[in-house]
Amino acid sequence: MTATLYGIPNCDTVKKARTWLDQAGIPFAFHDYKKAGIDPDTLRGWVERLGWEAVLNRSGTTFRKLPETDRTDLDAERAIALMVAQPSMIRRPMLVHGEVLEAGFKPDRYAAIFAR
C-alpha cells in the first residue's frame, strides 16, 4: 500500500516529511495542492475525522492575510470553503496511509505509523 503525502513542495515541513519517507525507503505519492488543488469531498472527510481546527492552518500567512470577517466565527463548512479556495490554508503535510490520517509531521509519529 502506497502512502499519499499532501502538501506544497516549497514548505519546509513537507520537505522534512518527504526526506524522512525517502530515507526510510517508504514509497509514497505526492499530491501538490498548488498544482492539483484538493477535492472538496476528500477535505470534508479529513474534517469529519480530525475536526476543522486540526486541518485548517491558522498560523500560516495565507490565513493571517484574510480579512478579519473571514477569520472569525468559523465552523466546519466555512473552514472547508476557505481551504478549497486556497489550499495553502490546509495544515501541511497531510499523510494518508491506509486508514491512517496524520496532520503535520513528527518523525516519531511517522515511525509508529509505518512500523505497523
DSSP file (Angstrom, degrees, kcal/mol; ACC not computed):
  #  RESIDUE AA STRUCTURE BP1 BP2  ACC     N-H-->O    O-->H-N    N-H-->O    O-->H-N    TCO  KAPPA ALPHA  PHI   PSI    X-CA   Y-CA   Z-CA
    1    1 A M              0   0    0      0, 0.0     2,-0.4     0, 0.0     0, 0.0   0.000 360.0 360.0 360.0 127.2    0.0    0.0    0.0
    2    2 A T        -     0   0    0     24,-0.0    96,-0.3    26,-0.0    26,-0.2  -0.746 360.0-135.0 -92.8 133.8    1.4    3.3   -1.1
    3    3 A A  E     -a   28   0A   0     24,-1.4    26,-2.8    -2,-0.4     2,-0.4  -0.440  11.8-140.8 -78.3 158.0    1.1    6.3    1.2
    4    4 A T  E     -aB  29  96A   0     92,-2.7    92,-2.7    24,-0.2     2,-0.5  -0.993   8.9-160.4-122.8 128.9    0.0    9.7   -0.1
    5    5 A L  E     -aB  30  95A   0     24,-3.0    26,-2.9    -2,-0.4     2,-0.4  -0.938   8.6-159.4-108.7 122.7    1.6   12.9    1.2
    6    6 A Y  E     +aB  31  94A   0     88,-3.3    88,-2.0    -2,-0.5     2,-0.3  -0.851  40.3  85.4-104.1 135.4   -0.4   16.1    0.5
    7    7 A G  E    S-a   32   0A   0     24,-2.4    26,-2.6    -2,-0.4    27,-0.4  -0.983  73.4 -68.2 172.6-161.5    1.2   19.5    0.6
    8    8 A I    >   -     0   0    0     -2,-0.3     3,-1.6    24,-0.2     6,-0.2  -0.975  37.7-128.1-122.8 141.0    3.2   22.1   -1.3
    9    9 A P  T 3  S+     0   0    0      0, 0.0    -1,-0.1     0, 0.0     6,-0.0   0.755 103.2  53.5 -64.5 -27.2    6.7   21.4   -2.4
   10   10 A N  T 3  S+     0   0    0      4,-0.1     2,-0.4     5,-0.0     3,-0.0   0.453  79.9 111.4 -90.4   2.9    8.3   24.6   -1.0
   11   11 A C    <>  -     0   0    0     -3,-1.6     4,-2.4     1,-0.1     5,-0.2  -0.615  64.9-142.5 -75.6 128.5    7.0   24.1    2.6
   12   12 A D  H  > S+     0   0    0     -2,-0.4     4,-2.1     1,-0.2    -1,-0.1   0.874 100.6  50.5 -60.5 -39.2    9.9   23.2    4.9
   13   13 A T  H  > S+     0   0    0      2,-0.2     4,-2.2     1,-0.2    -1,-0.2   0.887 109.9  50.0 -68.7 -38.0    7.8   20.8    6.9
   14   14 A V  H  > S+     0   0    0      2,-0.2     4,-2.9     1,-0.2     5,-0.2   0.910 109.0  53.0 -64.3 -41.7    6.7   19.0    3.7
   15   15 A K  H  X S+     0   0    0     -4,-2.4     4,-2.5     1,-0.2    -2,-0.2   0.914 109.0  49.3 -59.2 -42.9   10.4   18.8    2.7
   16   16 A K  H  X S+     0   0    0     -4,-2.1     4,-2.5     2,-0.2    -1,-0.2   0.913 112.0  48.0 -63.2 -42.6   11.2   17.2    6.0
   17   17 A A  H  X S+     0   0    0     -4,-2.2     4,-2.7     2,-0.2    -2,-0.2   0.920 112.1  49.0 -64.9 -43.3    8.4   14.6    5.7
   18   18 A R  H  X S+     0   0    0     -4,-2.9     4,-2.6     1,-0.2    -2,-0.2   0.916 112.2  48.5 -63.1 -42.0    9.4   13.8    2.1
   19   19 A T  H  X S+     0   0    0     -4,-2.5     4,-2.9    -5,-0.2     5,-0.2   0.918 111.0  50.7 -62.7 -43.9   13.1   13.4    3.2
   20   20 A W  H  X S+     0   0    0     -4,-2.5     4,-1.9     2,-0.2    -2,-0.2   0.940 112.3  46.3 -59.9 -47.8   12.0   11.2    6.1
   21   21 A L  H  <>S+     0   0    0     -4,-2.7     5,-2.6     2,-0.2     4,-0.4   0.918 114.0  48.6 -62.0 -44.0    9.9    8.9    3.9
   22   22 A D  H ><5S+     0   0    0     -4,-2.6     3,-1.3     1,-0.2    -2,-0.2   0.937 112.4  47.6 -60.7 -47.5   12.7    8.7    1.3
   23   23 A Q  H 3<5S+     0   0    0     -4,-2.9    -1,-0.2     1,-0.3    -2,-0.2   0.805 110.7  52.0 -66.9 -28.6   15.3    7.8    3.9
   24   24 A A  T 3<5S-     0   0    0     -4,-1.9    -1,-0.3    -5,-0.2    -2,-0.2   0.512 112.8-121.3 -83.2  -4.3   13.1    5.2    5.4
   25   25 A G  T < 5 +     0   0    0     -3,-1.3    -3,-0.2    -4,-0.4    -2,-0.1   0.798  59.5 151.9  71.3  28.3   12.6    3.7    2.0
   26   26 A I      < -     0   0    0     -5,-2.6    -1,-0.2    -6,-0.2     2,-0.1  -0.829  42.2-133.2 -97.6 119.1    8.8    4.2    2.1
   27   27 A P        +     0   0    0      0, 0.0   -24,-1.4     0, 0.0     2,-0.3  -0.457  36.4 164.1 -69.5 140.3    7.1    4.6   -1.3
   28   28 A F  E     -a    3   0A   0    -26,-0.2     2,-0.4    -2,-0.1   -24,-0.2  -0.994  35.0-129.2-153.8 154.5    4.7    7.5   -1.4
   29   29 A A  E     -a    4   0A   0    -26,-2.8   -24,-3.0    -2,-0.3     2,-0.5  -0.831  24.6-139.5-100.0 144.7    2.8    9.6   -3.9
   30   30 A F  E     -a    5   0A   0     -2,-0.4     2,-0.7   -26,-0.2   -24,-0.2  -0.928   9.4-161.1-109.7 126.0    3.0   13.3   -3.5
   31   31 A H  E     -a    6   0A   0    -26,-2.9   -24,-2.4    -2,-0.5     2,-0.7  -0.920  10.6-152.3-106.8 111.8   -0.2   15.4   -4.1
   32   32 A D  E  >  -a    7   0A   0     -2,-0.7     4,-3.2   -26,-0.2     5,-0.5  -0.752   5.5-161.1 -89.0 111.4    0.8   19.1   -4.8
   33   33 A Y  H  > S+     0   0    0    -26,-2.6     4,-1.8    -2,-0.7    -1,-0.2   0.850  90.0  58.5 -58.1 -35.2   -2.0   21.4   -3.6
   34   34 A K  H  4 S+     0   0    0    -27,-0.4    -1,-0.2     1,-0.2   -26,-0.1   0.872 119.0  27.9 -65.7 -36.5   -0.7   24.2   -5.8
   35   35 A K  H  4 S+     0   0    0     -3,-0.5    -2,-0.2     2,-0.1    -1,-0.2   0.858 135.5  26.2 -92.2 -40.0   -1.0   22.1   -9.0
   36   36 A A  H  < S-     0   0    0     -4,-3.2    -3,-0.2     1,-0.2    -2,-0.2   0.542  87.5-152.3-105.8  -9.0   -3.8   19.7   -8.3
   37   37 A G     <  -     0   0    0     -4,-1.8     2,-0.4    -5,-0.5    -1,-0.2  -0.279  33.1 -75.1  66.0-159.3   -5.9   21.6   -5.7
   38   38 A I        -     0   0    0     46,-0.2    -1,-0.1    -5,-0.0     3,-0.0  -0.998  34.2-117.8-141.2 136.0   -7.9   19.5   -3.3
   39   39 A D     >  -     0   0    0     -2,-0.4     4,-2.4     1,-0.1     3,-0.3  -0.559  22.1-137.5 -69.6 126.9  -11.1   17.6   -3.8
   40   40 A P  H  > S+     0   0    0      0, 0.0     4,-2.6     0, 0.0     5,-0.2   0.854 103.4  53.0 -56.9 -35.9  -13.8   19.0   -1.5
   41   41 A D  H  > S+     0   0    0      2,-0.2     4,-2.1     1,-0.2     5,-0.1   0.888 108.6  49.6 -68.3 -37.8  -15.1   15.6   -0.6
   42   42 A T  H  > S+     0   0    0     -3,-0.3     4,-2.0     2,-0.2    -1,-0.2   0.948 113.4  46.5 -61.6 -48.8  -11.6   14.5    0.5
   43   43 A L  H  X S+     0   0    0     -4,-2.4     4,-2.5     1,-0.2    -2,-0.2   0.899 110.1  52.9 -61.1 -42.3  -11.2   17.6    2.6
   44   44 A R  H  X S+     0   0    0     -4,-2.6     4,-2.4    -5,-0.2    -1,-0.2   0.895 107.8  52.3 -61.5 -40.2  -14.6   17.1    4.1
   45   45 A G  H  X S+     0   0    0     -4,-2.1     4,-1.8     2,-0.2    -1,-0.2   0.894 109.0  49.6 -62.5 -40.6  -13.7   13.6    5.1
   46   46 A W  H  X S+     0   0    0     -4,-2.0     4,-3.2     2,-0.2     5,-0.5   0.925 111.1  49.2 -62.7 -44.4  -10.5   14.9    6.8
   47   47 A V  H  X S+     0   0    0     -4,-2.5     4,-2.1     1,-0.2    -2,-0.2   0.889 109.5  52.1 -63.7 -39.4  -12.5   17.5    8.7
   48   48 A E  H  < S+     0   0    0     -4,-2.4    -1,-0.2    -5,-0.2    -2,-0.2   0.872 117.2  39.2 -63.8 -36.0  -15.0   14.8    9.8
   49   49 A R  H  < S+     0   0    0     -4,-1.8    -2,-0.2    -5,-0.2    -1,-0.2   0.892 134.1  17.8 -81.2 -41.2  -12.2   12.6   11.1
   50   50 A L  H  < S-     0   0    0     -4,-3.2     4,-0.2    -5,-0.2    -3,-0.2   0.618 106.2-109.9-108.6 -16.1   -9.9   15.2   12.6
   51   51 A G    >X  -     0   0    0     -4,-2.1     4,-1.1    -5,-0.5     3,-1.0   0.172  28.9 -94.8  90.7 143.5  -12.0   18.3   13.1
   52   52 A W  H 3> S+     0   0    0      1,-0.2     4,-2.6     2,-0.2     3,-0.2   0.814 122.0  64.3 -64.2 -28.4  -11.6   21.5   11.1
   53   53 A E  H 34 S+     0   0    0      1,-0.2    -1,-0.2     2,-0.2     5,-0.2   0.829 105.2  44.8 -64.2 -31.3   -9.4   23.0   13.8
   54   54 A A  H <4 S+     0   0    0     -3,-1.0    -1,-0.2    -4,-0.2    -2,-0.2   0.728 117.6  43.8 -82.7 -23.3   -6.8   20.3   13.1
   55   55 A V  H  < S+     0   0    0     -4,-1.1    36,-3.4    -3,-0.2     2,-0.4   0.805  97.0  79.5 -93.4 -33.2   -6.9   20.6    9.3
   56   56 A L  B  < S-D   90   0B   0     -4,-2.6     2,-1.2    34,-0.2    34,-0.2  -0.649  72.9-142.7 -81.2 126.6   -7.0   24.4    8.9
   57   57 A N    >   +     0   0    0     32,-3.9     3,-0.7    -2,-0.4     6,-0.3  -0.736  27.3 170.1 -89.9  93.0   -3.6   26.0    9.2
   58   58 A R  T 3  S+     0   0    0     -2,-1.2    -1,-0.2    -5,-0.2    32,-0.0   0.577  70.3  62.6 -81.8  -8.9   -4.4   29.3   11.1
   59   59 A S  T 3  S+     0   0    0     -3,-0.1    -1,-0.2    30,-0.1    -2,-0.1   0.578  83.1  99.6 -91.7  -8.8   -0.8   30.2   11.7
   60   60 A G  S <> S-     0   0    0     -3,-0.7     4,-2.2    29,-0.1     5,-0.2  -0.319  82.4-116.7 -77.4 160.1    0.1   30.5    8.0
   61   61 A T  H  > S+     0   0    0      1,-0.2     4,-1.8     2,-0.2     5,-0.1   0.839 111.0  61.4 -66.4 -33.2    0.4   33.7    6.2
   62   62 A T  H  4 S+     0   0    0      1,-0.2     4,-0.3     2,-0.2    -1,-0.2   0.935 110.7  39.8 -59.9 -45.2   -2.4   32.9    3.8
   63   63 A F  H >4 S+     0   0    0     -6,-0.3     3,-1.6     1,-0.2    -2,-0.2   0.925 113.7  53.6 -69.4 -44.0   -4.9   32.6    6.6
   64   64 A R  H 3< S+     0   0    0     -4,-2.2    -1,-0.2     1,-0.3    -2,-0.2   0.759 103.5  57.8 -64.7 -24.1   -3.5   35.6    8.5
   65   65 A K  T 3< S+     0   0    0     -4,-1.8    -1,-0.3    -5,-0.2    -2,-0.2   0.571  84.0 106.7 -82.3  -8.9   -3.8   37.8    5.4
   66   66 A L  S <  S-     0   0    0     -3,-1.6     5,-0.1    -4,-0.3    -3,-0.0  -0.325  86.0 -93.5 -65.3 151.3   -7.6   37.1    5.2
   67   67 A P    >>  -     0   0    0      0, 0.0     3,-1.5     0, 0.0     4,-1.1  -0.350  37.2-112.0 -59.8 148.2   -9.9   39.9    6.2
   68   68 A E  H 3> S+     0   0    0      1,-0.3     4,-1.1     2,-0.2     3,-0.5   0.839 116.9  61.0 -52.1 -37.1  -11.0   39.7    9.9
   69   69 A T  H 34 S+     0   0    0      1,-0.2    -1,-0.3     2,-0.2     3,-0.1   0.815 104.9  48.1 -64.0 -29.7  -14.5   38.9    8.8
   70   70 A D  H <4 S+     0   0    0     -3,-1.5    -1,-0.2     1,-0.2    -2,-0.2   0.730 111.4  50.8 -80.3 -22.2  -13.3   35.7    7.1
   71   71 A R  H  < S+     0   0    0     -4,-1.1     3,-0.4    -3,-0.5     2,-0.2   0.593 100.3  73.9 -91.9 -12.2  -11.2   34.6   10.1
   72   72 A T  S  < S+     0   0    0     -4,-1.1     0, 0.0     1,-0.2     0, 0.0  -0.646  92.1  18.7-105.2 161.0  -13.9   34.9   12.7
   73   73 A D  S    S+     0   0    0     -2,-0.2    -1,-0.2     1,-0.2     2,-0.1   0.861  81.7 176.4  53.0  42.4  -16.9   32.8   13.6
   74   74 A L        +     0   0    0     -3,-0.4     2,-0.3     4,-0.1    -1,-0.2  -0.456  10.7 173.8 -76.0 148.4  -15.5   29.8   11.6
   75   75 A D     >  -     0   0    0     -2,-0.1     4,-2.6   -23,-0.0     5,-0.2  -0.808  50.6 -83.5-136.9-178.1  -17.3   26.5   11.5
   76   76 A A  H  > S+     0   0    0     -2,-0.3     4,-2.6     1,-0.2     5,-0.2   0.916 126.0  47.3 -58.4 -47.3  -16.6   23.3    9.5
   77   77 A E  H  > S+     0   0    0      1,-0.2     4,-2.3     2,-0.2    -1,-0.2   0.909 114.4  45.9 -65.1 -42.1  -18.3   24.5    6.3
   78   78 A R  H  > S+     0   0    0      2,-0.2     4,-2.1     1,-0.2    -1,-0.2   0.904 113.7  49.8 -66.8 -39.6  -16.7   27.9    6.3
   79   79 A A  H  X S+     0   0    0     -4,-2.6     4,-2.4     2,-0.2    -2,-0.2   0.912 110.6  49.7 -64.8 -42.2  -13.3   26.4    7.0
   80   80 A I  H  X S+     0   0    0     -4,-2.6     4,-2.6    -5,-0.2     5,-0.2   0.923 109.7  51.4 -62.2 -44.3  -13.7   23.9    4.2
   81   81 A A  H  X S+     0   0    0     -4,-2.3     4,-2.1     1,-0.2    -1,-0.2   0.903 110.8  48.6 -60.5 -41.7  -14.8   26.6    1.8
   82   82 A L  H  X S+     0   0    0     -4,-2.1     4,-2.2     1,-0.2    -1,-0.2   0.927 113.3  46.9 -62.7 -44.6  -11.6   28.6    2.7
   83   83 A M  H  < S+     0   0    0     -4,-2.4     6,-0.2     2,-0.2    -2,-0.2   0.859 111.5  50.0 -69.8 -35.8   -9.3   25.6    2.3
   84   84 A V  H  < S+     0   0    0     -4,-2.6   -46,-0.2     1,-0.2    -1,-0.2   0.915 114.2  45.8 -66.2 -41.6  -10.9   24.6   -1.1
   85   85 A A  H  < S+     0   0    0     -4,-2.1    -2,-0.2     1,-0.3    -1,-0.2   0.859 132.3  19.1 -68.7 -35.6  -10.5   28.2   -2.4
   86   86 A Q    ><  -     0   0    0     -4,-2.2     3,-2.5    -5,-0.2    -1,-0.3  -0.738  66.8-173.3-138.8  86.6   -6.9   28.4   -1.0
   87   87 A P  G >  S+     0   0    0      0, 0.0     3,-2.1     0, 0.0   -54,-0.1   0.660  77.0  80.4 -59.5 -16.0   -5.3   25.0   -0.3
   88   88 A S  G 3  S+     0   0    0      1,-0.3   -26,-0.2   -55,-0.1   -25,-0.2   0.682  83.0  66.7 -62.6 -14.3   -2.3   26.7    1.2
   89   89 A M  G <  S+     0   0    0     -3,-2.5   -32,-3.9    -6,-0.2     2,-0.4   0.487  78.0 101.1 -84.8  -2.9   -4.5   27.0    4.3
   90   90 A I  B <  S-D   56   0B   0     -3,-2.1   -34,-0.2   -34,-0.2   -35,-0.1  -0.676  88.0-102.8 -82.7 134.9   -4.5   23.3    4.8
   91   91 A R        -     0   0    0    -36,-3.4    13,-0.1    -2,-0.4    -1,-0.1  -0.244  54.0 -96.6 -53.8 141.6   -2.2   22.0    7.5
   92   92 A R  S    S+     0   0    0      1,-0.1    13,-0.3    11,-0.1   -85,-0.1  -0.925  89.1  14.9-126.0 146.7    0.9   20.5    5.9
   93   93 A P        -     0   0    0      0, 0.0    11,-3.0     0, 0.0     2,-0.5   0.774  63.8-169.2 -78.7 166.7    1.7   17.9    5.3
   94   94 A M  E     -BC   6 103A   0    -88,-2.0   -88,-3.3     9,-0.2     2,-0.5  -0.980  12.3-158.8-110.4 128.1   -1.3   15.6    5.4
   95   95 A L  E     -BC   5 102A   0      7,-2.8     7,-2.5    -2,-0.5     2,-0.5  -0.927   9.4-171.6-112.4 128.8   -0.4   11.9    5.3
   96   96 A V  E     +BC   4 101A   0    -92,-2.7   -92,-2.7    -2,-0.5     2,-0.4  -0.982  13.8 162.6-119.0 122.1   -2.9    9.2    4.2
   97   97 A H  E >   - C   0 100A   0      3,-2.2     3,-2.4    -2,-0.5     2,-0.3  -0.857  67.4 -57.8-141.2 101.4   -1.7    5.6    4.6
   98   98 A G  T 3  S-     0   0    0     -2,-0.4    -1,-0.1   -96,-0.3   -96,-0.0  -0.491 123.2 -14.9  62.2-123.8   -4.5    3.1    4.5
   99   99 A E  T 3  S+     0   0    0     -2,-0.3     2,-0.3    -3,-0.1    -1,-0.3   0.481 116.3 104.8 -87.3  -3.9   -6.9    4.0    7.3
  100  100 A V  E <   -C   97   0A   0     -3,-2.4    -3,-2.2    13,-0.1     2,-0.4  -0.624  45.3-177.1 -84.7 135.2   -4.3    6.4    8.9
  101  101 A L  E     -C   96   0A   0     -2,-0.3     2,-0.5    -5,-0.2    -5,-0.2  -0.979   6.8-177.3-129.8 117.8   -4.7   10.1    8.5
  102  102 A E  E     -C   95   0A   0     -7,-2.5    -7,-2.8    -2,-0.4     2,-0.5  -0.969  14.1-153.3-123.4 126.2   -2.0   12.3   10.1
  103  103 A A  E     -C   94   0A   0     -2,-0.5    -9,-0.2    -9,-0.2   -11,-0.1  -0.859  65.8  -2.7 -98.2 127.4   -1.9   16.1   10.1
  104  104 A G  S    S-     0   0    0    -11,-3.0     2,-0.4    -2,-0.5    -9,-0.2  -0.253  88.1 -79.7  86.9-178.8    1.6   17.6   10.3
  105  105 A F        +     0   0    0    -13,-0.3     3,-0.1    -2,-0.1    -1,-0.1  -0.982  44.4 158.1-132.7 124.1    4.9   15.9   10.6
  106  106 A K    >>  -     0   0    0     -2,-0.4     4,-2.3     1,-0.1     3,-0.6  -0.963  35.1-140.7-137.1 122.8    6.6   14.4   13.6
  107  107 A P  H 3> S+     0   0    0      0, 0.0     4,-2.5     0, 0.0     5,-0.2   0.857 102.0  52.9 -53.8 -39.1    9.3   11.8   13.0
  108  108 A D  H 3> S+     0   0    0      2,-0.2     4,-1.8     1,-0.2     5,-0.1   0.870 109.4  49.1 -67.7 -34.2    8.2    9.6   15.9
  109  109 A R  H <> S+     0   0    0     -3,-0.6     4,-2.5     2,-0.2    -1,-0.2   0.919 111.9  48.4 -67.3 -43.9    4.6    9.6   14.7
  110  110 A Y  H  X S+     0   0    0     -4,-2.3     4,-2.5     1,-0.2    -2,-0.2   0.912 109.4  53.1 -62.7 -41.3    5.7    8.6   11.2
  111  111 A A  H  X S+     0   0    0     -4,-2.5     4,-0.7    -5,-0.2    -1,-0.2   0.905 111.2  46.6 -59.9 -41.6    7.9    5.8   12.6
  112  112 A A  H  X S+     0   0    0     -4,-1.8     4,-0.5     2,-0.2     3,-0.4   0.896 111.3  51.8 -67.8 -40.2    4.9    4.5   14.6
  113  113 A I  H >< S+     0   0    0     -4,-2.5     3,-0.7     1,-0.2    -2,-0.2   0.922 115.2  40.4 -62.1 -44.7    2.6    4.7   11.5
  114  114 A F  H 3< S+     0   0    0     -4,-2.5    -1,-0.2     1,-0.2    -2,-0.2   0.490 101.7  70.5 -89.0  -2.0    5.0    2.8    9.3
  115  115 A A  H 3<        0   0    0     -4,-0.7    -1,-0.2    -3,-0.4    -2,-0.2   0.631 360.0 360.0 -82.3 -14.2    6.0    0.2   11.9
  116  116 A R    <<        0   0    0     -3,-0.7    -1,-0.2    -4,-0.5    -2,-0.1   0.486 360.0 360.0 -67.2 360.0    2.5   -1.4   11.7
